[in-house]
Amino acid sequence: MKLDNFINGIKRGDRVVLAQAITLIESNSLNHFNNGQKLLGSLLPSTGKSIRIAITGSPGAGKSTFINSFGTYLCNKGHKVAVLAIDPSSIRTRGSVLGDKTRMEDLSRHENAYIRPSPSAGTLGGVNRKTRETILLCEAAGFDIILIETVGVGQSEVTARSMTDLFLLILQPGAGDELQGIKKGAVEFADCLVVNKADGSNLNLANLTKAQYQSAMHYILPATEGWQTPVLLASSIEEKGLEDVWDCIQEFIKNTTESKIFYKRRNEQQIDWLHSMIDEYLKNRFYGSDRIKKIIPGIEGSIIKGITTPSTAMQLLIKEYEEAIAPARNK
């Protein structure tokens, strides 16, 4: 498809064209990469106008169910909601189930919603490496609220904070003991805590969990300067507490916009994106070198046999790589 057709289709909000554009930027092909960057460059003036929200939580907390209810609530209020659902990839096979749409039936059928499941492909931070660029495409297509559902793997998920405006942590009743456990890092970065499944026989336990976290938040530095992280109750099944969550998000955006923190964070995210892209580029160039591919098995073997230390091996590989690229630099 020609670049102009991509641009016009995305600006019209054409879901098929949007999906094709996202597939383009997710491709590892160099030709696709170059075309994808041209597309993003042309669309930049139409980006940056959404509210970007990271939604995370431990497995079983009900992230997908919450997003289904909350996203539908927002769509019914007239918002256009894009959900970027990151599925965990198998370490062994690199495969992903990509089944989030099946857990978001109501939202996936709404005319104001777009759901894009993507594999994490081993990326740290619980987000796909192209998530930032997908956000821009969705913004250009007119989506004013972007929800990013991370894989729910623990402390490394705070990487998602580097590309969103607000970090929302979903908890389940009885999760109070997690404060000293794996989710502590996520709690420290959360701008809003939501105790989900606050219904039926879980209601009393949900209220207890809320009280425990409210008490604990007094001993944790605020994730955002000038903002005290609230703890809310919600029931995705009964669709209760959704308005409170939306009110909290709106108040947060208003607060951070007035204090200029919103713009400062967005600027910092752009710079963080630059450096992460440099890291990725250099890593791909290094391991893509024919010379490195040829010698690395032998060097790895010498480490396993105890002949060479990893530090010495690293220095050797870097030296080999620098010698390999030297002729190109001297041209």
NULUM-640228 format. One record per residue (C-alpha): residue in one letter; x, y, z negated. Coordinates in steps of 0.1 Angstrom, whole numbers, padded with zeros to 4 digits, always signed. Layout:
BEGIN
aXYZ;...
//
This chain:
BEGIN
m+0000+0000+0000;k+0013+0035+0009;l+0022+0059-0019;d-0006+0083-0011;n-0032+0056-0012;f-0019+0046-0047;i-0020+0082-0059;n-0055+0089-0046;g-0068+0056-0058;i-0055+0061-0093;k-0068+0096-0095;r-0102+0083-0085;g-0101+0059-0113;d-0101+0028-0090;r-0095-0001-0113;v-0082-0024-0085;v-0056+0002-0074;l-0046+0008-0110;a-0040-0029-0116;q-0019-0030-0084;a+0001+0000-0096;i+0008-0016-0130;t+0019-0048-0113;l+0042-0027-0092;i+0060-0011-0121;e+0061-0044-0140;s+0080-0060-0112;n+0117-0066-0116;s+0123-0061-0079;l+0147-0031-0072;n+0125-0020-0043;h+0094-0022-0064;f+0112-0002-0091;n+0121+0026-0068;n+0086+0028-0054;g+0071+0027-0089;q+0092+0056-0100;k+0082+0076-0070;l+0046+0069-0079;l+0050+0079-0115;g+0069+0111-0105;s+0039+0121-0083;l+0014+0114-0111;l+0033+0131-0140;p+0012+0163-0138;s-0019+0142-0145;t-0005+0125-0176;g+0000+0133-0213;k-0036+0142-0221;s-0047+0111-0240;i-0046+0100-0276;r-0022+0071-0278;i-0029+0047-0307;a-0008+0016-0317;i-0029-0011-0334;t-0011-0038-0352;g-0016-0063-0380;s-0007-0098-0390;p-0022-0128-0371;g-0057-0134-0383;a-0064-0098-0393;g-0088-0094-0365;k-0070-0069-0342;s-0087-0080-0310;t-0122-0081-0326;f-0116-0047-0341;i-0105-0033-0308;n-0136-0048-0291;s-0159-0031-0316;f-0140+0002-0319;g-0133+0005-0282;t-0170-0001-0274;y-0179+0025-0300;l-0156+0051-0283;c-0169+0042-0248;n-0205+0047-0259;k-0195+0082-0271;g-0183+0090-0236;h-0146+0083-0239;k-0126+0064-0213;v-0106+0037-0232;a-0077+0017-0218;v-0064-0012-0239;l-0029-0025-0233;a-0030-0059-0251;i+0005-0074-0255;d+0004-0112-0257;p+0033-0130-0274;s+0055-0149-0249;s+0069-0183-0257;i+0106-0182-0265;r+0110-0216-0247;t+0089-0211-0216;r+0085-0173-0214;g+0048-0180-0207;s+0018-0162-0223;v-0018-0170-0227;l-0030-0135-0219;g-0064-0143-0233;d-0073-0110-0250;k-0101-0102-0226;t-0119-0133-0239;r-0119-0118-0274;m-0131-0084-0261;e-0162-0094-0242;d-0183-0063-0250;l-0155-0039-0242;s-0143-0057-0211;r-0178-0053-0195;h-0181-0016-0204;e-0178+0008-0174;n-0156+0032-0194;a-0131+0006-0204;y-0100-0010-0189;i-0081-0039-0205;r-0047-0049-0193;p-0031-0079-0210;s+0007-0082-0205;p+0033-0106-0218;s+0058-0094-0243;a+0084-0114-0225;g+0106-0116-0255;t+0107-0078-0259;l+0114-0067-0295;g+0089-0043-0311;g+0058-0062-0300;v+0054-0042-0267;n+0061-0050-0231;r+0091-0031-0217;k+0069-0013-0192;t+0042-0003-0217;r+0053+0034-0216;e+0049+0035-0178;t+0015+0017-0179;i+0004+0044-0204;l+0012+0071-0179;l-0007+0053-0151;c-0038+0049-0173;e-0037+0086-0183;a-0035+0096-0146;a-0065+0074-0140;g-0085+0095-0165;f-0084+0074-0196;d-0083+0097-0226;i-0078+0071-0253;i-0050+0045-0250;l-0051+0016-0275;i-0020-0006-0276;e-0025-0039-0294;t+0009-0053-0304;v+0016-0090-0309;g+0015-0089-0347;v+0050-0104-0354;g+0061-0083-0384;q+0085-0054-0390;s+0100-0052-0355;e+0066-0039-0343;v+0075-0004-0355;t+0090+0000-0320;a+0054+0006-0309;r+0055+0039-0329;s+0081+0053-0304;m+0054+0055-0277;t+0022+0064-0296;d+0007+0093-0315;l-0008+0073-0344;f+0001+0039-0359;l-0029+0020-0372;l-0024-0011-0393;i-0052-0037-0396;l-0053-0056-0429;q-0075-0085-0440;p-0091-0089-0474;g-0066-0104-0499;a-0036-0089-0481;g-0024-0070-0511;d+0005-0094-0518;e+0019-0085-0483;l+0032-0052-0497;q+0065-0069-0506;g+0064-0092-0477;i+0068-0092-0439;k+0044-0063-0433;k+0061-0039-0456;g+0079-0022-0427;a+0046-0017-0408;v+0029-0003-0439;e+0057+0023-0442;f+0051+0034-0406;a+0013+0034-0407;d-0008+0066-0404;c-0040+0048-0411;l-0047+0015-0429;v-0080-0004-0421;v-0091-0033-0442;n-0111-0053-0417;k-0137-0080-0423;a-0153-0060-0451;d-0186-0078-0449;g-0205-0107-0465;s-0186-0126-0491;n-0154-0107-0482;l-0168-0074-0493;n-0156-0075-0529;l-0122-0088-0519;a-0120-0061-0493;n-0127-0034-0518;l-0100-0048-0541;t-0075-0048-0513;k-0084-0012-0504;a-0077-0002-0541;q-0044-0021-0541;y-0031-0003-0510;q-0044+0031-0521;s-0024+0027-0553;a+0007+0015-0534;m+0006+0043-0509;h+0014+0068-0537;y+0049+0051-0539;i+0056+0051-0502;l+0068+0081-0483;p+0042+0094-0458;a+0047+0080-0423;t+0040+0115-0409;e+0050+0147-0427;g+0021+0165-0442;w-0003+0136-0438;q-0014+0112-0466;t-0021+0078-0451;p-0057+0068-0459;v-0071+0033-0465;l-0104+0026-0449;l-0129-0003-0448;a-0144-0017-0416;s-0164-0046-0404;s-0159-0054-0367;i-0188-0079-0367;e-0213-0056-0384;e-0198-0025-0366;k-0194-0006-0399;g-0167+0019-0407;l-0159+0026-0371;e-0170+0062-0374;d-0148+0067-0404;v-0118+0053-0384;w-0125+0077-0355;d-0129+0107-0379;c-0096+0098-0394;i-0079+0097-0360;q-0094+0130-0350;e-0083+0146-0383;f-0048+0132-0378;i-0045+0147-0343;k-0058+0180-0355;n-0034+0181-0384;t-0003+0171-0364;t-0012+0194-0335;e-0016+0224-0358;s+0017+0216-0375;k+0034+0210-0341;i+0045+0175-0353;f+0024+0161-0324;y+0045+0178-0298;k+0077+0172-0316;r+0070+0135-0317;r+0060+0134-0280;n+0093+0151-0271;e+0113+0127-0293;q+0095+0097-0276;q+0106+0110-0242;i+0142+0110-0253;d+0139+0076-0269;w+0125+0063-0237;l+0155+0077-0218;h+0180+0059-0241;s+0160+0026-0241;m+0160+0027-0203;i+0198+0033-0202;d+0203+0004-0226;e+0181-0019-0204;y+0199-0008-0172;l+0234-0013-0185;k+0224-0047-0199;n+0209-0058-0166;r+0240-0045-0147;f+0263-0064-0170;y+0246-0098-0170;g+0238-0094-0133;s+0275-0091-0124;d+0286-0121-0103;r+0320-0120-0121;i+0303-0122-0155;k+0280-0149-0144;k+0309-0170-0133;i+0331-0167-0164;i+0305-0165-0192;p+0298-0202-0195;g+0335-0209-0201;i+0338-0182-0227;e+0307-0194-0245;g+0322-0228-0245;s+0354-0215-0261;i+0334-0199-0289;i+0315-0232-0295;k+0348-0251-0297;g+0363-0226-0322;i+0390-0214-0298;t+0378-0178-0295;t+0359-0155-0319;p+0327-0138-0306;s+0344-0104-0310;t+0374-0114-0289;a+0351-0129-0263;m+0331-0097-0262;q+0362-0077-0255;l+0373-0101-0228;l+0339-0099-0211;i+0338-0061-0212;k+0373-0060-0197;e+0364-0083-0169;y+0333-0063-0162;e+0352-0030-0161;e+0377-0045-0137;a+0348-0058-0115;i+0332-0024-0112;a+0365-0005-0109;p+0367-0007-0070;a+0332+0009-0068;r+0342+0037-0091;n+0374+0044-0072;k+0356+0049-0039;
//
